[in-house]
């Protein structure tokens, strides 16, 4: 950030929407996401001079946010879960429900199902399946091997399938065939 006093504020402004989305999906609650994001901003500001440029600054910021979220989850500093406000990402890519109550119920179901995953699986799935990061990018953000991300995603998806099966049926997709 080269000594420019406005550089950090510019970085945060430029990436705040994406950072908020990551925090919200990982924490599953707006208040907890805001707290984690504040922790991340403080941490990033304090460590800005240690950024060595080995990764893109956006990758570094995303990693700081995910780590702050995981730290809060592990410390148990969480509030009651509220539905996710974003409806862009659904487990099945069928037609979106047209009824607003149905949409709200779907988001609540997804948020509740994500709550059954451990924090590492949830973080991996949020980054890969909801935020669209590649496995390699998610591995860099979470500081682990790509194979670990693949494993966390696979295990997380396997836990989500039975929890979200009712969404497939309500969308007329029908139950999955046993494999």
C-alpha positions as CSV (number, residue, x, y, z in Angstrom):
1,X,0.0,0.0,0.0
2,X,3.2,2.0,-0.3
3,X,2.7,4.6,2.4
4,X,-0.4,6.2,0.9
5,X,-2.7,6.8,3.8
6,X,-5.8,6.4,1.6
7,X,-4.7,3.2,-0.1
8,X,-6.2,0.9,2.5
9,X,-9.5,2.7,2.5
10,X,-9.5,2.5,-1.3
11,X,-8.9,-1.3,-1.2
12,X,-11.7,-1.8,1.3
13,X,-14.1,0.3,-0.7
14,X,-13.2,-1.5,-4.0
15,X,-13.8,-5.0,-2.5
16,X,-16.3,-4.4,0.3
17,X,-19.3,-6.0,-1.5
18,X,-17.4,-9.3,-2.2
19,X,-15.9,-9.3,1.3
20,X,-19.3,-8.8,2.8
21,X,-20.8,-11.6,0.8
22,X,-18.0,-14.0,1.9
23,X,-18.4,-13.0,5.6
24,X,-22.2,-13.3,5.4
25,X,-22.3,-16.7,3.8
26,X,-19.6,-18.1,6.2
27,X,-21.2,-16.6,9.3
28,X,-24.9,-17.1,8.3
29,X,-25.9,-14.1,10.3
30,X,-25.6,-10.4,9.4
31,X,-24.5,-9.3,12.9
32,X,-21.8,-12.0,13.1
33,X,-20.7,-11.3,9.6
34,X,-20.3,-7.6,10.4
35,X,-18.3,-8.4,13.5
36,X,-16.1,-10.8,11.6
37,X,-15.6,-8.3,8.8
38,X,-14.7,-5.6,11.3
39,X,-12.1,-8.0,12.9
40,X,-10.8,-8.7,9.4
41,X,-10.4,-5.0,8.5
42,X,-8.6,-4.3,11.7
43,X,-6.3,-7.3,11.2
44,X,-5.6,-6.4,7.6
45,X,-4.9,-2.8,8.5
46,X,-2.5,-3.8,11.2
47,X,-0.7,-6.3,9.0
48,X,-0.8,-4.2,5.8
49,X,2.9,-3.6,6.0
50,X,3.6,-7.3,6.1
51,X,1.9,-7.9,2.7
52,X,4.7,-9.2,0.5
53,X,2.9,-9.3,-2.8
54,X,3.2,-13.1,-3.2
55,X,-0.5,-13.2,-3.9
56,X,-3.0,-10.6,-5.3
57,X,-4.1,-8.2,-2.6
58,X,-7.7,-9.3,-3.2
59,X,-6.7,-12.9,-2.5
60,X,-4.9,-11.7,0.7
61,X,-8.0,-9.7,1.8
62,X,-10.4,-12.6,1.1
63,X,-8.1,-14.9,3.2
64,X,-8.1,-12.4,6.1
65,X,-11.9,-12.3,6.0
66,X,-12.3,-16.0,5.9
67,X,-9.8,-16.5,8.7
68,X,-11.6,-13.9,10.8
69,X,-14.9,-15.7,10.2
70,X,-13.4,-19.1,11.1
71,X,-11.8,-17.6,14.2
72,X,-15.2,-16.3,15.4
73,X,-16.9,-19.6,14.6
74,X,-14.3,-21.6,16.5
75,X,-14.5,-19.2,19.4
76,X,-18.3,-19.7,19.6
77,X,-19.0,-16.0,19.3
78,X,-22.2,-16.5,17.3
79,X,-25.8,-15.3,17.4
80,X,-29.0,-17.0,16.3
81,X,-29.1,-17.8,12.6
82,X,-31.2,-15.6,10.3
83,X,-32.0,-16.4,6.6
84,X,-29.4,-15.5,4.0
85,X,-30.6,-12.4,2.1
86,X,-29.1,-13.5,-1.2
87,X,-31.0,-15.8,-3.5
88,X,-28.5,-16.1,-6.3
89,X,-27.1,-19.5,-5.2
90,X,-29.3,-22.6,-4.8
91,X,-28.3,-26.2,-4.4
92,X,-30.1,-27.2,-7.7
93,X,-30.1,-24.8,-10.6
94,X,-33.8,-25.4,-11.5
95,X,-36.2,-22.5,-11.9
96,X,-36.4,-20.1,-9.1
97,X,-39.5,-20.2,-7.0
98,X,-41.8,-17.3,-8.0
99,X,-43.5,-17.0,-4.7
100,X,-41.6,-14.7,-2.3
101,X,-42.5,-16.9,0.7
102,X,-41.2,-19.9,-1.2
103,X,-37.9,-18.1,-1.9
104,X,-37.6,-17.0,1.7
105,X,-38.2,-20.6,2.9
106,X,-35.6,-21.9,0.4
107,X,-33.0,-19.5,1.7
108,X,-33.9,-20.4,5.3
109,X,-33.5,-24.1,4.5
110,X,-30.1,-23.6,2.9
111,X,-28.9,-21.4,5.8
112,X,-30.1,-24.1,8.2
113,X,-28.5,-26.9,6.3
114,X,-25.2,-25.0,6.1
115,X,-25.3,-24.8,9.9
116,X,-25.0,-28.6,10.1
117,X,-21.6,-28.5,8.4
118,X,-18.4,-28.0,10.4
119,X,-16.8,-24.5,9.8
120,X,-14.1,-25.8,7.5
121,X,-16.6,-27.5,5.2
122,X,-18.9,-24.5,5.3
123,X,-16.0,-22.1,4.4
124,X,-14.9,-24.4,1.5
125,X,-18.4,-24.7,0.1
126,X,-19.2,-21.0,0.4
127,X,-16.0,-20.1,-1.5
128,X,-16.3,-22.8,-4.2
129,X,-20.1,-23.3,-4.7
130,X,-21.5,-20.0,-3.7
131,X,-18.8,-17.4,-4.5
132,X,-17.4,-19.2,-7.5
133,X,-13.8,-19.5,-6.5
134,X,-11.8,-22.3,-8.1
135,X,-10.6,-25.1,-5.8
136,X,-7.1,-23.7,-6.2
137,X,-8.1,-20.2,-5.2
138,X,-10.1,-21.5,-2.3
139,X,-7.1,-23.5,-1.1
140,X,-4.9,-20.4,-1.2
141,X,-7.6,-18.4,0.7
142,X,-7.9,-21.1,3.4
143,X,-4.2,-21.9,3.5
144,X,-4.6,-25.6,2.7
145,X,-4.0,-28.0,-0.2
146,X,-6.5,-28.2,-3.1
147,X,-7.1,-31.8,-2.2
148,X,-8.3,-30.7,1.2
149,X,-10.7,-28.3,-0.4
150,X,-12.1,-31.0,-2.7
151,X,-12.5,-33.3,0.3
152,X,-14.2,-30.7,2.4
153,X,-16.6,-29.8,-0.5
154,X,-17.4,-33.4,-1.2
155,X,-18.1,-34.2,2.4
156,X,-20.1,-31.0,2.9
157,X,-22.2,-31.7,-0.2
158,X,-22.8,-35.2,0.9
159,X,-24.2,-33.9,4.2
160,X,-26.3,-31.2,2.4
161,X,-28.0,-33.6,0.0
162,X,-30.4,-35.3,2.5
163,X,-30.9,-32.0,4.3
164,X,-32.0,-30.2,1.1
165,X,-33.8,-33.1,-0.7
166,X,-37.1,-31.5,0.0
167,X,-36.1,-28.6,-2.2
168,X,-35.5,-30.9,-5.1
169,X,-38.9,-32.5,-4.7
170,X,-40.7,-29.2,-4.3
171,X,-39.1,-28.0,-7.5
172,X,-40.4,-31.0,-9.3
173,X,-37.0,-32.6,-9.7
174,X,-37.8,-35.7,-7.8
175,X,-35.7,-37.7,-5.4
176,X,-32.2,-38.7,-6.2
177,X,-31.6,-42.3,-7.4
178,X,-29.4,-44.3,-5.0
179,X,-25.8,-44.5,-6.2
